[in-house]
Amino acid sequence: MRCSPLHLRCISVVVFLSVTGTLAADPYIFFDWTVSYLTASPLGTRQQVIGINGQFPGPILNVTTNWNVVMNVKNNLDEPLLLTWNGIQQRKNSWQDGVLGTNCPIPAGWNWTYEFQVKDQIGSFFYFPSTNFQRASGGYGGIIVNNREIIPVPFARPDGDVTLFISDWYTKSHKKLRKDVEGKNGLGPPDGILINGFGPFPYTRELASNAIPFGTINVEPGKTYRFRVHNSGIATSLNFRIQNHNLLLVETEGSYTVQQNYTNMDIHVGQSFSFLVTMDQSGSNDYYIVASPRFVTSVKASGVAILRYSSSQGPALGPLPDPPAELDTFFSMNQARSIRLNLSAGAARPNPQGSFKYGQITVTDVYVIVNGPPEMIEGRLRATLNGISYIPPSTPLKLAQQYNISGVYKLDFPKRPMNRHPRVDTSVINGTFKGFVEIIFQNSDTTVKSYHLDGYAFFVVGMDFGLWTENSRSTYNKGDAVARSTTCILVHGRPSWFLWTMLACGTFE
């Protein structure tokens, strides 16, 4: 699969979806958004960012299960734009999910109305531009899908709801980054880490001299807040933590989880988590909110915001809370394994999640997908999957399928790596109608990879270091693996070591 610049680090597997109906009684909600350039100084340097309705990050899309969303988007950028609704399953209309396989980009100066239903979903997601490396300049915002009134939430109603975006950030424009990535320069390390579009609180004298604006979250003593934390960056895994406060994990990307306390959480590119955080400290001073880079050593500073109690009388004290060891992939692996599905809780429907026995499903197709390190192919730096670098056609795949247009794509994506020279092609996985697929991602590069299956949730049933083999299936979690839309493939310090993970049972309808 050819990677557009963003896909060099975050690669999406293209599958076909179908259109299903919607109930007439489900309510409609309407929005008008304008996407345009704004001027901001997240790291102390004035630069162009992409905002929505004058906001960076963009507005939160707050809806309820089964609502129909009608979103009119005006593109005031100087290049085409596609917004993707990350993790939202397009059960009603798969033409609307905002990727090149199903949508044409909105030309500069034009508008387009997205219409989709958040069908049988709950949870925390986010939207972002899916082409032209625009996500590196912003254009992202939160999606909250609330439970219907008749569906109980497996925890007491929080006193407040906080959405946080943590992301790597570059002072170069997304256009310059795009050229660097396509050429021989590569992406390089980020210039800093942002929290909600702000640079780090000046916790050191060196940072204070830069007069960088920072973010503040205001809270009340004794109350509990739901923090929805999204890694909206383009390349860097981040560790999230709040000084002196526990993070009670309750949900990730639409799945209620077994409730466990963490002092910090590794959040990889494209992932979303919900934590309940109780304001149980004295509240006589502020506290640090921190997002620090993982598995890289050359980022200038962590992202730091301030948690401010209404009773606070002074600034945050002491050093930043300690992160895990910077290159400790074992920590991240074990933490990811610890996240389990809450089988006693309902999600969008009243039945408990454990009633769906994914471990007993007969798998229709098996794919072992190996990513190769980026290399120069036809004059551009490209990443590959099973030796193929995907190049999007001028006609979206869904249109070509709908109207029987030949020659647009090939249904020949290999199920195993092939012993041949890497090439560019429009090669697509040929899914089985109403089938279930097992996908094993094998990382043969030296950097972390994130994979997102657009419009689908899948069960992450196994992960380990080393080469995947048929015997690896004996270690699969077939009981309470968490279902999510984005997973991460780590590395173990040396190119000769790999990580495998298996994602089971996304049905092709």
N, C-alpha and C positions, 0 to 999 in steps of 0.2 A: 504494500500500500504506500503510495506516495504520501509524504507528510507535507501539508502546508506548513509554514514556519512554526505555528503553534504546535502542530502535531509531531514535531521532532521530539517533544518531551511528553506530550499528552495525546495518545493515539486512540481514535474511535474506530470500532469495528462496524462496518456498514451491513445492515440487514434490512429486509423488506417487512413492512407492516401493512395491515389492511385497515379499511374504514369500517367502523361499527356504529350502531345507532346510539342515540341519547334519549333519555326520558324527557317528555315535554314538560313535566312538572319541575325539572331541575332549574333553579334560577339562573339568570344571566347577569353579568356585571360588566360594565363598559369602562374603558380607559382610553385616554389620548396622551401619547408620549411623543416628545420631540428629542431626538438624539443629536447632540451638537458638541463642538469643542468648547471647553472652558479653560481659563488660565488658573493655575494653582501652583503652589510651591511645597509639595509634600516633603521633600528633603532639603528645603532651603533654596532650591534653584527654580526659578519661574519656568514653567513648561506647559504645553498643551496636554489636557486630559480630556477624556470622553465622558460627558455627563448626560443625564436624562432629566428633562424638565428642570435644568439648571442645577441638578444635584449630582455630587460625586462622593461616594457611591450613589447609585440611582435609587428611586423609591422602592419601598417594599410592596410586593404583590401579596396582599393578605386576603385569602379566600377560604372556602370551606369545601369539604369533600362533595364531589359531584356538581359543583358550580360550573357554569359555562363562562369562559373568559373571552371577551371580544376586545382585542387590543389593537388600536390604530397607532402605527408607528410612523412618524415622519423622520426621514433621514436627512439631516442638515450637515452631514459630513461631506468631505470632498471625494469620497470613494464609496463603493457599494457596501452595504451593511446587512448582516444576518444576525438576528438575536435567537439564541437557542434557550429553551426552558429546561435547564439541566435537571434531569431526573424525573420530569413530568412525563408520565406514560400517555402517549397520544392515542388513547383508545377510540376517541371519537373521530379524529381526523389526523392521520399521520402525515398529511401534506404540510402541517403547520409547525413542525418541530424545530425548524430553523437551522438545518444543516444542508450542505450542498447536495446530498443525495435526494432530498425531498423538496427543497425550496430554492427558488432563484433569489439571489441577493436583491435588496431594495436599492435601486440606482440612487446616486446622489441627487438630492432635491425631490425625490419621490416619497410616497407613503405606501404602506401596505397594512392591511388589517389581518392580524392573526386571530384565529378562532379555534379554541380548544377547550376540552373539558378535563378537569382534574378528577378523573373517574376512579373511584375506589382507591383513593390515596389519602394519606395524612403525612405530616412531617415537615422537615426543613430542607429546602433546596435553594438554588440561586440561578439566575439567568446571566448570560454574558454574550458578547459578540463571538461568533464561531469562525470567522474568516479574517484574513489579512493581518493577523497578529494584533488586532485591535484590542483584545483583552489586556495586552500589556500596557495600554493607556487608560484602562477603565471600562466604562460601559456596562458594569455589572451591578446587580442588586439582589435583594433577598426575595425568596418565595416562602410563604407560610401557608400550609394547608391544614386547617383546623378540623378536628373531629366534628361530625354531626352531633346534635344534642343527644340523640338516643344512644350514642356510642361512648361508653365511659373511658376516660383517660386513666392510665394505671398509676397516677400519682395525684396528690392534692393540687388544686389550681394554684399556680404561682402568683405572687403578688405583682409581678411585672415580667415583661418579655424584652430581651435585649438581643439585637442582631449585631454580630461582629464579623467584619471581613479582615482576615489576615492575609498578607500577600507580599511576595517579593516585588521590588520596584526598581526601575531603571530610569535614569535621567535622560537617556536617549529616547527619541520618539519611537513609536511602534513601527513607523516606516523605515527608520534607520536600523532598528533591530531586525526587521524582516530581511533587509539586504545583507546584514551581517550573517544571519543564520543561513541564508541561501548560498552565501559565498563561503570562503575558507576561514573567515574569522570566528565563526561560531557565536554562541550567545554570550559567553563569559559570565562572571559572577554578578549578582544584582548589586546595585548601589546602596540598598537598604531594605528594610522591612516596614510595611505600613500596617496600621490598624485603623480601619474605617476611613482610609484615605489620608490619614495623618502620619507624620513622621514620629520619631521617638521622643518621648518626654526627656528633657535634658537632665538625665541622672548622673552625668559626668560633666566636669568643667569644660571639656573639649566640645561636647555637644551643646552645652548651654550657650557657648559663644556664637553658635549658628542661628539662634533665635528661631528654631523650627517650631511651627504650631503643632500641638499634640492633642490627642483625644481625651475626653473625660466622661466617665459613666457615673451618674449620680444615683445613689441608693439610700434606702432607709435602714437603720439598725434593726436587726431581728427579723427582717423580711427575707423571703426566698424568691429568687429570680430565675427565669429560664434563659440561659445564654445559648443562642444558636450561633455556632462558630463555623465559618466557611473559609477554606483555603482557596481564594480566588486568584492566586498567582499563576505563573506560567511554567515554573520549573523547579521551585524549591520547596521541599518538605519543611514543615515548621512545627516546633514544639510549643504548645499553648499552656499557660499556667497563670494563676492569680495568687499573689503573695498571701500566705497564711490562710488560704481558703481551699476547701475541698471541692472537687468537681464530681458531682454525682451524675454519671452517664445514664440517660434515659431513652435516647432515640438517636438514630443515625440514618439519614437519607430515606425516611419513610418507614423505618422499622423500629418499634419499641424494643429496647434491649433489656437484658437482665441488669438490674440497677446495681452498679458498683461504683465505689469511690476511687478516684484517681487524684494524685497531686499534680499531674501534668499529663498531656495527651499529644502524641505525634499525630498531626493532621496533614495528610499528603495532598498534593495538588488535586483540586476538584472535589475533595471530600467535605462532608458537612456533619457536624455533631451537635446534639443538644445536651446541655448539662443543667442540673439544678444546683444553684449556688446560694447558700444561706449566709446572710450577713451576721455572722456570729462572733465577730471580733469586737474589741472595745469601741472601735469607731472614733478614737480620739485623734487619729491621723489618717492620711490617705494610704492606699496600697497600690503596688505595681500590678498592671496587667501586661504580660510579656508574651511575645511570639518571637522565638529565636530560630535561626536556620539550623537544619540538620544535614549531616553528611557533606557539608562544604566548610571550608576553613578561611575563606577570604572575604566574607561579608563584613562591612565596616561596623555595623551596629545592629542589635536586636530591635524589634519593634516594641515600643513601650507606651502604654496608655495609663491613665490614672483611674482607680476605683475610689470614689469620694463619698463617704458617709455624710449624711446631713449634719452629723455631730462632730465632723472632723475639725480639729483646731490647728492642724499643721501638715506639712508635706510628708510623703512616704519616707520611711526610715530604713537604713541599712542597705546592703547590696541587693541586687536582683535575686529572686529565688533561683536556686540552682537548677539547671537543665540536666538531662541525662548526658552521658559522655557523647561528644559531638559525632563520633564515627561509630557509635555502638549500635550496629544493626540488630544484634540479638535482642536488645531492649525493645526496639520497635517491633520486631517479629513477635516476641512474647506478648507484648501489649495488644497487638492486632488479634492474636489467637484468643485473648481473654474476652473479647467482645462476643457476646452470645445473644441469640434471639429470645425475647420474653415470650415463652410458649403459652403462658396463662393470660396474656393480654390480647384483646381484639385490636385491630388496626382500623381500617375503614369499614369493616363489617363486624357484626356482633360476635361471630364465631372466633374462638381463640386461634392464634396463629399456628399453634401446634397441630391443628386439625388438618393442615396441608402436609402430607407425608412425602416431602420431596425426595427423601432417601430411598423410597420404594418405587420411584418412577423409572420406567425403562427409557434409557437414553437412546435417541435416534441417531445422532451424529457426534463424532469426537474429532476435535481439532487440537493439534499441538502447534502453537503459534510461537515462533522464536523471533525475537527482534534482534536485528543486527546493529552494530554501531553506525552512526551516520557516516556516509562516505560520498565521494564525488561521483555522481552518475549523471551523464549528459550535461556536465558543466555546472551542476548544482549540488550542494550538500544535502543528502536525503537520508532518511531512516528507512528501514525495510522491515517487513514482516514476511517470514518464510521466503525471503529473497525478492519480494515484490515491493516497490515503492509506489503507492497508490497515487494516481493523477486524476483529479475530478474532471468529468466530461463537461462540455458546455451545456448539454441537456441534462437536467437532474435525472437521477436513476428512476425515481418514481414516475416521472412523466414518460420516460422511455418505456417502462413496463406497462403503464396504463394504455399507451397508444401503440404498443407493439413496434416501436422504432428500433430497427436492427442496427448493430454496429456501435452502439453507445457504450456498452459494457460487456464483460465476459463473466459467465458464471463458472469460473474455473479456479477460484482461489484454492491452493493446495492444502490438504488436511495435515500434511507433514512438511518439514523443510525439504527442499529439493536441491540436489547437487548440481547447481548451475550458476552462471554469473547473475548478479542482481540486475534487475531491470525495472523500468517504469511501465505501469499498465493500469487500466481500469478493471481490476479483477475483484470480483465480489463473491462473498460466501453465498452458496446456494442452500438456503435453509429448507427444511422439510415442513410442509404445511401441518400445523398443530403438533409439531415435533418438539423434542427437548434436546438441547445440545450441551455437551461437556466441552469446555474450552480450557486448555492448559496453556498459560502464558509462561514462557521461559525467557528469562532476561540474560542475554549474553553480552550485554554492555557493562560499562563500569559506573553508570549513573542510574538513579532511581527512575522508574517509569510508572506513570499512572494510566490506567485504562478505564474508559467510560463507555458503557453500552447505552447509546442514546435511546430514551423511551422505554427502557427495560430495568427491572430489578432482577438480580441474580443472587444465588447463594454462594458465598465464598466458603467452600467446604474443606479446603486444605491449603497449606503453605509450608514451605520448608526451604532450606538451603540445599544446594546440590542439584543434580540432574533428575528430572522426573522420569520415572519408569512405570511400567504397568503395575508393579508391586506397590507403588505409592498409593494406590487406591485403598489399601488396607488401613491407611491412616486417616481417611476422610471422616469428617464429622457429619454424620447422616441424621443427626437428631435435632440440634439447635444452632446450626450455622446461621449467621446473620445475613439477611438479604439487603443488598445495597446496589447503588448504580455506578460506583467508582471504586476501584481497588488499586493497590499499589504493589509494584514488584520491586523488591529491594535487591541490593547486591551485598556481597560479603567481603568487600575490601580488595579482592583479587579477581581479575577477569575470568579466571578458570573456574570460579564458583558461580553458581546460578541460584535463582529462586524459582520454584514452581508454585503456581496456585491454580486451583481448578474452580471454575465457576459453573455451577450446575443449574440447568433447568429453566432457561428462558424459553417460553413457548413462542413459536412463529405462527402467527394467526393470519 
